[in-house]
Amino acid sequence: MNGNTFSKIKLSQIKYLTLPLLSGLLLIAAFPPFEQGYVTWIALIPLLATCLRTSPKHAFWAGFVFGLPLHFYTNLYLSHVLFPYLPTYLSVIAMIAIVCYISLFNGLFGLGASLAYRTGKVWFTALALPALWLLAEYLRSLSFLAYNVGYLGYTQWGYPLLLNISSVYGYWGLPFLIIYFQILVLLFYWNKLRGIMIYSLAGFFIILLAAGLFLPGLFPEHTEEKPLKVSLIQGNIHPEQVVDATRQDSVHIYLDMTRETLEQEPDLDLVVWPETVVSLNFETGAAHHQEVAGLAEKYDVNMLYGARLRDDSALYNSIVLFTKDRDDVPVYHKHRLVPFVEYFPMEELLNHLLDLDLLLGSYSPGEQLKIFQVEGIFFGGAVCFESYFGDHTRRFAEKGSRHLFVLTNDAWFGESIGLEQHAQIAAIRAAEMGIGVTQVANSGITISFDYRGRELFRSGKNEAAVFTLNLDFTSHDTLYVRYGDYFPAFWALFMVIATPVVIFRKPVRQ
């Protein structure tokens, strides 16, 4: 091999990694604080072109390299938690592990994309690539390691018309159509689409898109004659102070803010506090925090609040409703726990090795879904990380909830884009369920969306404030609430059936 040939090989290797890297960097513009969501519809073309024109092995690494800058950027907010509480070397290892773990799914997509194109079937390539991307994201959402931050479709949160797609297909329709559009553009540019193939594949895209955009306008709507007057309390308290059960300062701050609000707004129907403001022990104490119950009784108001709750020797991250006209104590325990933080199979070993003041992995997951009721209106409550999972939140709407409150404590993430990313997810969830979603944060961003995912208001970052609003409980039915994750199931079935048919009917391209 002469020097000239060697140079060409090296150049080719650099080139096949450069284009995916470009896609990863371009896609950053669609995330906070840039918010250029339209970029998502063109940013992946360099990645797709590389995966289709290179070997499966190289395509895997192309997808992996694509994910590195993107996932490093979207997960950099975790450094606000890792570095203050872990040794530096462990923090660095944890960040590398997270980025590489998520990028692995992009690598598997690249591998699958290359294999699909090598079948020589253009129609199969055009359908398989969006299906593969969709299924890669779906796999990320499964198991106790499920972690959905940085999903492609989340970049579309600011386009309410496009969010209609989530009402029909769930979130999964967004990444599918985004990839489908770009692979059609690429194949057309390469002159691979001819005759009836152009009309068939483009027509299918138009049908899927049109159904997603316009079918929700036909869904039945439900309205309430009287809205609830609700106050959302954002105390802006340091997260360590919130989770420390021995400190009462945080509770008193919320009590004082609530008392002042009730003096000014005596006709409130509901006051909402964020995640883990108080600590309760059902084994030894009263059903409600004594001062919270006293305040609610004095002003004759319902209160929804987050609590660290111990019951039956288990610790839960819970939501509790104090209601003025019911004798029972409605409680919801968080189901989807944050891996390695709230849940870890060997938590005692983990905490012994790290020697932390904050106990990791000590929470238990809840099992039953609870729907709360105030003034005859039903609503649900989810805790923090759970809002990233549409398959979980849809169950609230399925059981009759007309609104969903997300109680969270995002103060852990400082001023980072983690605050925006979490807040924006509520728009996707609202469109999926066809009900309003309101996130109430201890610190971060308190925000509310209507049943179509349109933003109603938002707080600033990390400010102590009270937001009082007349909450409209208008909702509409959605296919996603009724049928769940049928869309990824359909495309998984498509790949299972179509792949062997294509492979055995035509030799694989060499």
PyMOL commands that set and color helices and strands:
alter all, ss='L'
color gray80, all
select helices_A, chain A and resi 3-30+37-43+45-52+56-74+76-85+88-117+122-140+152-156+160-169+173-189+196-218+239-243+249-264+290-299+347-354+384-388+390-398+410-413+418-433+479-483+486-505
alter helices_A, ss='H'
color red, helices_A
select strands_A, chain A and resi 221-222+228-234+270-272+278-281+302-311+314-322+331-333+371-374+377-383+403-408+436-441+447-449+455-458+465-471+475-476
alter strands_A, ss='S'
color yellow, strands_A
deselect
rebuild
show_as cartoon
